[in-house]
Amino acid sequence: MGKTPLVKGNQVDNQTRCAHYRSEVDIIAIRFHCCGEYYACYSCHQELADHEPSRWPKRLWDELAILCGSCNHELTIHEYMNFPRCPVCEHEFNEGCRLHYPLYFEM
């Protein structure tokens, strides 16, 4: 079993929730295309990174870029977008995050 990736952010808990998103279903972190680092959310990246974010190009949506904060399973962007819950632990993801896809992913 591999090492759990470090998740950067503001007040990140052990399930990747941060100061900005703290509900029961806010349990994913996103590996940013620009730096390859996991952050709890876009706002955390804005506050802590020393560079502007870049979006994942569609051609790279098969890359592991989503971390389930419940079980630490990494998902591809395609998997994340097509399943409302983690395929391993079945913890539900926040459906409202779909509204933020354009911040992270080339649409």
MODELLER restraints for C-alpha pairs under 7 A, 6 or more apart:
rsr = mdl.restraints
at = mdl.atoms
rsr.add(forms.Gaussian(group=physical.xy_distance, feature=features.Distance(at['CA:4:A'], at['CA:72:A']), mean=6.39, stdev=0.5))
rsr.add(forms.Gaussian(group=physical.xy_distance, feature=features.Distance(at['CA:6:A'], at['CA:38:A']), mean=6.57, stdev=0.5))
rsr.add(forms.Gaussian(group=physical.xy_distance, feature=features.Distance(at['CA:7:A'], at['CA:16:A']), mean=6.83, stdev=0.5))
rsr.add(forms.Gaussian(group=physical.xy_distance, feature=features.Distance(at['CA:7:A'], at['CA:29:A']), mean=6.88, stdev=0.5))
rsr.add(forms.Gaussian(group=physical.xy_distance, feature=features.Distance(at['CA:7:A'], at['CA:38:A']), mean=4.88, stdev=0.5))
rsr.add(forms.Gaussian(group=physical.xy_distance, feature=features.Distance(at['CA:7:A'], at['CA:39:A']), mean=5.16, stdev=0.5))
rsr.add(forms.Gaussian(group=physical.xy_distance, feature=features.Distance(at['CA:7:A'], at['CA:40:A']), mean=6.30, stdev=0.5))
rsr.add(forms.Gaussian(group=physical.xy_distance, feature=features.Distance(at['CA:8:A'], at['CA:38:A']), mean=6.10, stdev=0.5))
rsr.add(forms.Gaussian(group=physical.xy_distance, feature=features.Distance(at['CA:8:A'], at['CA:39:A']), mean=4.61, stdev=0.5))
rsr.add(forms.Gaussian(group=physical.xy_distance, feature=features.Distance(at['CA:8:A'], at['CA:40:A']), mean=6.29, stdev=0.5))
rsr.add(forms.Gaussian(group=physical.xy_distance, feature=features.Distance(at['CA:9:A'], at['CA:18:A']), mean=6.44, stdev=0.5))
rsr.add(forms.Gaussian(group=physical.xy_distance, feature=features.Distance(at['CA:9:A'], at['CA:39:A']), mean=5.61, stdev=0.5))
rsr.add(forms.Gaussian(group=physical.xy_distance, feature=features.Distance(at['CA:9:A'], at['CA:40:A']), mean=5.46, stdev=0.5))
rsr.add(forms.Gaussian(group=physical.xy_distance, feature=features.Distance(at['CA:9:A'], at['CA:44:A']), mean=4.79, stdev=0.5))
rsr.add(forms.Gaussian(group=physical.xy_distance, feature=features.Distance(at['CA:9:A'], at['CA:45:A']), mean=6.93, stdev=0.5))
rsr.add(forms.Gaussian(group=physical.xy_distance, feature=features.Distance(at['CA:10:A'], at['CA:18:A']), mean=5.63, stdev=0.5))
rsr.add(forms.Gaussian(group=physical.xy_distance, feature=features.Distance(at['CA:10:A'], at['CA:19:A']), mean=5.62, stdev=0.5))
rsr.add(forms.Gaussian(group=physical.xy_distance, feature=features.Distance(at['CA:10:A'], at['CA:44:A']), mean=5.88, stdev=0.5))
rsr.add(forms.Gaussian(group=physical.xy_distance, feature=features.Distance(at['CA:11:A'], at['CA:18:A']), mean=5.18, stdev=0.5))
rsr.add(forms.Gaussian(group=physical.xy_distance, feature=features.Distance(at['CA:11:A'], at['CA:19:A']), mean=5.42, stdev=0.5))
rsr.add(forms.Gaussian(group=physical.xy_distance, feature=features.Distance(at['CA:12:A'], at['CA:18:A']), mean=4.37, stdev=0.5))
rsr.add(forms.Gaussian(group=physical.xy_distance, feature=features.Distance(at['CA:12:A'], at['CA:40:A']), mean=6.98, stdev=0.5))
rsr.add(forms.Gaussian(group=physical.xy_distance, feature=features.Distance(at['CA:15:A'], at['CA:27:A']), mean=5.58, stdev=0.5))
rsr.add(forms.Gaussian(group=physical.xy_distance, feature=features.Distance(at['CA:15:A'], at['CA:69:A']), mean=4.01, stdev=0.5))
rsr.add(forms.Gaussian(group=physical.xy_distance, feature=features.Distance(at['CA:15:A'], at['CA:70:A']), mean=5.47, stdev=0.5))
rsr.add(forms.Gaussian(group=physical.xy_distance, feature=features.Distance(at['CA:16:A'], at['CA:27:A']), mean=5.50, stdev=0.5))
rsr.add(forms.Gaussian(group=physical.xy_distance, feature=features.Distance(at['CA:16:A'], at['CA:28:A']), mean=6.12, stdev=0.5))
rsr.add(forms.Gaussian(group=physical.xy_distance, feature=features.Distance(at['CA:16:A'], at['CA:29:A']), mean=6.03, stdev=0.5))
rsr.add(forms.Gaussian(group=physical.xy_distance, feature=features.Distance(at['CA:16:A'], at['CA:40:A']), mean=5.68, stdev=0.5))
rsr.add(forms.Gaussian(group=physical.xy_distance, feature=features.Distance(at['CA:16:A'], at['CA:69:A']), mean=5.13, stdev=0.5))
rsr.add(forms.Gaussian(group=physical.xy_distance, feature=features.Distance(at['CA:17:A'], at['CA:26:A']), mean=5.85, stdev=0.5))
rsr.add(forms.Gaussian(group=physical.xy_distance, feature=features.Distance(at['CA:17:A'], at['CA:27:A']), mean=5.81, stdev=0.5))
rsr.add(forms.Gaussian(group=physical.xy_distance, feature=features.Distance(at['CA:17:A'], at['CA:40:A']), mean=6.39, stdev=0.5))
rsr.add(forms.Gaussian(group=physical.xy_distance, feature=features.Distance(at['CA:18:A'], at['CA:40:A']), mean=6.09, stdev=0.5))
rsr.add(forms.Gaussian(group=physical.xy_distance, feature=features.Distance(at['CA:25:A'], at['CA:92:A']), mean=5.90, stdev=0.5))
rsr.add(forms.Gaussian(group=physical.xy_distance, feature=features.Distance(at['CA:25:A'], at['CA:93:A']), mean=5.04, stdev=0.5))
rsr.add(forms.Gaussian(group=physical.xy_distance, feature=features.Distance(at['CA:25:A'], at['CA:94:A']), mean=4.89, stdev=0.5))
rsr.add(forms.Gaussian(group=physical.xy_distance, feature=features.Distance(at['CA:26:A'], at['CA:93:A']), mean=6.48, stdev=0.5))
rsr.add(forms.Gaussian(group=physical.xy_distance, feature=features.Distance(at['CA:26:A'], at['CA:94:A']), mean=5.65, stdev=0.5))
rsr.add(forms.Gaussian(group=physical.xy_distance, feature=features.Distance(at['CA:27:A'], at['CA:68:A']), mean=6.02, stdev=0.5))
rsr.add(forms.Gaussian(group=physical.xy_distance, feature=features.Distance(at['CA:27:A'], at['CA:69:A']), mean=4.70, stdev=0.5))
rsr.add(forms.Gaussian(group=physical.xy_distance, feature=features.Distance(at['CA:27:A'], at['CA:70:A']), mean=6.45, stdev=0.5))
rsr.add(forms.Gaussian(group=physical.xy_distance, feature=features.Distance(at['CA:27:A'], at['CA:93:A']), mean=6.62, stdev=0.5))
rsr.add(forms.Gaussian(group=physical.xy_distance, feature=features.Distance(at['CA:28:A'], at['CA:40:A']), mean=6.92, stdev=0.5))
rsr.add(forms.Gaussian(group=physical.xy_distance, feature=features.Distance(at['CA:28:A'], at['CA:66:A']), mean=6.51, stdev=0.5))
rsr.add(forms.Gaussian(group=physical.xy_distance, feature=features.Distance(at['CA:28:A'], at['CA:67:A']), mean=5.37, stdev=0.5))
rsr.add(forms.Gaussian(group=physical.xy_distance, feature=features.Distance(at['CA:28:A'], at['CA:68:A']), mean=4.80, stdev=0.5))
rsr.add(forms.Gaussian(group=physical.xy_distance, feature=features.Distance(at['CA:28:A'], at['CA:69:A']), mean=5.31, stdev=0.5))
rsr.add(forms.Gaussian(group=physical.xy_distance, feature=features.Distance(at['CA:29:A'], at['CA:38:A']), mean=6.08, stdev=0.5))
rsr.add(forms.Gaussian(group=physical.xy_distance, feature=features.Distance(at['CA:29:A'], at['CA:39:A']), mean=5.58, stdev=0.5))
rsr.add(forms.Gaussian(group=physical.xy_distance, feature=features.Distance(at['CA:29:A'], at['CA:40:A']), mean=4.48, stdev=0.5))
rsr.add(forms.Gaussian(group=physical.xy_distance, feature=features.Distance(at['CA:29:A'], at['CA:41:A']), mean=6.49, stdev=0.5))
rsr.add(forms.Gaussian(group=physical.xy_distance, feature=features.Distance(at['CA:29:A'], at['CA:66:A']), mean=5.82, stdev=0.5))
rsr.add(forms.Gaussian(group=physical.xy_distance, feature=features.Distance(at['CA:29:A'], at['CA:67:A']), mean=5.11, stdev=0.5))
rsr.add(forms.Gaussian(group=physical.xy_distance, feature=features.Distance(at['CA:29:A'], at['CA:68:A']), mean=6.84, stdev=0.5))
rsr.add(forms.Gaussian(group=physical.xy_distance, feature=features.Distance(at['CA:29:A'], at['CA:69:A']), mean=7.00, stdev=0.5))
rsr.add(forms.Gaussian(group=physical.xy_distance, feature=features.Distance(at['CA:30:A'], at['CA:38:A']), mean=5.24, stdev=0.5))
rsr.add(forms.Gaussian(group=physical.xy_distance, feature=features.Distance(at['CA:30:A'], at['CA:39:A']), mean=5.61, stdev=0.5))
rsr.add(forms.Gaussian(group=physical.xy_distance, feature=features.Distance(at['CA:30:A'], at['CA:40:A']), mean=6.45, stdev=0.5))
rsr.add(forms.Gaussian(group=physical.xy_distance, feature=features.Distance(at['CA:30:A'], at['CA:41:A']), mean=6.82, stdev=0.5))
rsr.add(forms.Gaussian(group=physical.xy_distance, feature=features.Distance(at['CA:30:A'], at['CA:65:A']), mean=5.75, stdev=0.5))
rsr.add(forms.Gaussian(group=physical.xy_distance, feature=features.Distance(at['CA:30:A'], at['CA:66:A']), mean=4.81, stdev=0.5))
rsr.add(forms.Gaussian(group=physical.xy_distance, feature=features.Distance(at['CA:30:A'], at['CA:67:A']), mean=6.40, stdev=0.5))
rsr.add(forms.Gaussian(group=physical.xy_distance, feature=features.Distance(at['CA:31:A'], at['CA:37:A']), mean=5.13, stdev=0.5))
rsr.add(forms.Gaussian(group=physical.xy_distance, feature=features.Distance(at['CA:31:A'], at['CA:38:A']), mean=3.97, stdev=0.5))
rsr.add(forms.Gaussian(group=physical.xy_distance, feature=features.Distance(at['CA:31:A'], at['CA:39:A']), mean=6.35, stdev=0.5))
rsr.add(forms.Gaussian(group=physical.xy_distance, feature=features.Distance(at['CA:31:A'], at['CA:65:A']), mean=4.74, stdev=0.5))
rsr.add(forms.Gaussian(group=physical.xy_distance, feature=features.Distance(at['CA:31:A'], at['CA:66:A']), mean=6.22, stdev=0.5))
rsr.add(forms.Gaussian(group=physical.xy_distance, feature=features.Distance(at['CA:32:A'], at['CA:38:A']), mean=6.19, stdev=0.5))
rsr.add(forms.Gaussian(group=physical.xy_distance, feature=features.Distance(at['CA:33:A'], at['CA:54:A']), mean=5.87, stdev=0.5))
rsr.add(forms.Gaussian(group=physical.xy_distance, feature=features.Distance(at['CA:33:A'], at['CA:55:A']), mean=6.02, stdev=0.5))
rsr.add(forms.Gaussian(group=physical.xy_distance, feature=features.Distance(at['CA:33:A'], at['CA:56:A']), mean=5.40, stdev=0.5))
rsr.add(forms.Gaussian(group=physical.xy_distance, feature=features.Distance(at['CA:34:A'], at['CA:53:A']), mean=5.66, stdev=0.5))
rsr.add(forms.Gaussian(group=physical.xy_distance, feature=features.Distance(at['CA:34:A'], at['CA:54:A']), mean=5.05, stdev=0.5))
rsr.add(forms.Gaussian(group=physical.xy_distance, feature=features.Distance(at['CA:39:A'], at['CA:45:A']), mean=6.09, stdev=0.5))
rsr.add(forms.Gaussian(group=physical.xy_distance, feature=features.Distance(at['CA:55:A'], at['CA:103:A']), mean=6.65, stdev=0.5))
rsr.add(forms.Gaussian(group=physical.xy_distance, feature=features.Distance(at['CA:55:A'], at['CA:104:A']), mean=4.71, stdev=0.5))
rsr.add(forms.Gaussian(group=physical.xy_distance, feature=features.Distance(at['CA:55:A'], at['CA:105:A']), mean=4.71, stdev=0.5))
rsr.add(forms.Gaussian(group=physical.xy_distance, feature=features.Distance(at['CA:55:A'], at['CA:106:A']), mean=5.57, stdev=0.5))
rsr.add(forms.Gaussian(group=physical.xy_distance, feature=features.Distance(at['CA:56:A'], at['CA:104:A']), mean=6.22, stdev=0.5))
rsr.add(forms.Gaussian(group=physical.xy_distance, feature=features.Distance(at['CA:56:A'], at['CA:105:A']), mean=4.60, stdev=0.5))
rsr.add(forms.Gaussian(group=physical.xy_distance, feature=features.Distance(at['CA:56:A'], at['CA:106:A']), mean=5.66, stdev=0.5))
rsr.add(forms.Gaussian(group=physical.xy_distance, feature=features.Distance(at['CA:57:A'], at['CA:105:A']), mean=6.45, stdev=0.5))
rsr.add(forms.Gaussian(group=physical.xy_distance, feature=features.Distance(at['CA:57:A'], at['CA:106:A']), mean=5.09, stdev=0.5))
rsr.add(forms.Gaussian(group=physical.xy_distance, feature=features.Distance(at['CA:58:A'], at['CA:106:A']), mean=5.92, stdev=0.5))
rsr.add(forms.Gaussian(group=physical.xy_distance, feature=features.Distance(at['CA:61:A'], at['CA:76:A']), mean=6.36, stdev=0.5))
rsr.add(forms.Gaussian(group=physical.xy_distance, feature=features.Distance(at['CA:61:A'], at['CA:77:A']), mean=4.90, stdev=0.5))
rsr.add(forms.Gaussian(group=physical.xy_distance, feature=features.Distance(at['CA:61:A'], at['CA:78:A']), mean=5.65, stdev=0.5))
rsr.add(forms.Gaussian(group=physical.xy_distance, feature=features.Distance(at['CA:62:A'], at['CA:76:A']), mean=5.16, stdev=0.5))
rsr.add(forms.Gaussian(group=physical.xy_distance, feature=features.Distance(at['CA:62:A'], at['CA:77:A']), mean=6.15, stdev=0.5))
rsr.add(forms.Gaussian(group=physical.xy_distance, feature=features.Distance(at['CA:62:A'], at['CA:78:A']), mean=6.17, stdev=0.5))
rsr.add(forms.Gaussian(group=physical.xy_distance, feature=features.Distance(at['CA:63:A'], at['CA:76:A']), mean=5.12, stdev=0.5))
rsr.add(forms.Gaussian(group=physical.xy_distance, feature=features.Distance(at['CA:63:A'], at['CA:77:A']), mean=6.69, stdev=0.5))
rsr.add(forms.Gaussian(group=physical.xy_distance, feature=features.Distance(at['CA:64:A'], at['CA:74:A']), mean=5.91, stdev=0.5))
rsr.add(forms.Gaussian(group=physical.xy_distance, feature=features.Distance(at['CA:64:A'], at['CA:75:A']), mean=5.21, stdev=0.5))
rsr.add(forms.Gaussian(group=physical.xy_distance, feature=features.Distance(at['CA:64:A'], at['CA:76:A']), mean=4.20, stdev=0.5))
rsr.add(forms.Gaussian(group=physical.xy_distance, feature=features.Distance(at['CA:64:A'], at['CA:77:A']), mean=6.79, stdev=0.5))
rsr.add(forms.Gaussian(group=physical.xy_distance, feature=features.Distance(at['CA:65:A'], at['CA:74:A']), mean=6.79, stdev=0.5))
rsr.add(forms.Gaussian(group=physical.xy_distance, feature=features.Distance(at['CA:65:A'], at['CA:75:A']), mean=6.25, stdev=0.5))
rsr.add(forms.Gaussian(group=physical.xy_distance, feature=features.Distance(at['CA:65:A'], at['CA:76:A']), mean=5.57, stdev=0.5))
rsr.add(forms.Gaussian(group=physical.xy_distance, feature=features.Distance(at['CA:65:A'], at['CA:77:A']), mean=6.10, stdev=0.5))
rsr.add(forms.Gaussian(group=physical.xy_distance, feature=features.Distance(at['CA:66:A'], at['CA:74:A']), mean=5.47, stdev=0.5))
rsr.add(forms.Gaussian(group=physical.xy_distance, feature=features.Distance(at['CA:66:A'], at['CA:75:A']), mean=5.04, stdev=0.5))
rsr.add(forms.Gaussian(group=physical.xy_distance, feature=features.Distance(at['CA:66:A'], at['CA:76:A']), mean=6.28, stdev=0.5))
rsr.add(forms.Gaussian(group=physical.xy_distance, feature=features.Distance(at['CA:66:A'], at['CA:77:A']), mean=6.58, stdev=0.5))
rsr.add(forms.Gaussian(group=physical.xy_distance, feature=features.Distance(at['CA:66:A'], at['CA:80:A']), mean=7.00, stdev=0.5))
rsr.add(forms.Gaussian(group=physical.xy_distance, feature=features.Distance(at['CA:67:A'], at['CA:73:A']), mean=5.81, stdev=0.5))
rsr.add(forms.Gaussian(group=physical.xy_distance, feature=features.Distance(at['CA:67:A'], at['CA:74:A']), mean=4.54, stdev=0.5))
rsr.add(forms.Gaussian(group=physical.xy_distance, feature=features.Distance(at['CA:67:A'], at['CA:75:A']), mean=6.36, stdev=0.5))
rsr.add(forms.Gaussian(group=physical.xy_distance, feature=features.Distance(at['CA:68:A'], at['CA:74:A']), mean=6.34, stdev=0.5))
rsr.add(forms.Gaussian(group=physical.xy_distance, feature=features.Distance(at['CA:68:A'], at['CA:86:A']), mean=6.73, stdev=0.5))
rsr.add(forms.Gaussian(group=physical.xy_distance, feature=features.Distance(at['CA:70:A'], at['CA:91:A']), mean=6.92, stdev=0.5))
rsr.add(forms.Gaussian(group=physical.xy_distance, feature=features.Distance(at['CA:71:A'], at['CA:89:A']), mean=6.33, stdev=0.5))
rsr.add(forms.Gaussian(group=physical.xy_distance, feature=features.Distance(at['CA:84:A'], at['CA:92:A']), mean=6.11, stdev=0.5))
rsr.add(forms.Gaussian(group=physical.xy_distance, feature=features.Distance(at['CA:84:A'], at['CA:93:A']), mean=5.66, stdev=0.5))
rsr.add(forms.Gaussian(group=physical.xy_distance, feature=features.Distance(at['CA:84:A'], at['CA:95:A']), mean=6.88, stdev=0.5))
rsr.add(forms.Gaussian(group=physical.xy_distance, feature=features.Distance(at['CA:85:A'], at['CA:91:A']), mean=5.34, stdev=0.5))
rsr.add(forms.Gaussian(group=physical.xy_distance, feature=features.Distance(at['CA:85:A'], at['CA:92:A']), mean=4.13, stdev=0.5))
rsr.add(forms.Gaussian(group=physical.xy_distance, feature=features.Distance(at['CA:85:A'], at['CA:93:A']), mean=5.08, stdev=0.5))
rsr.add(forms.Gaussian(group=physical.xy_distance, feature=features.Distance(at['CA:86:A'], at['CA:92:A']), mean=6.56, stdev=0.5))
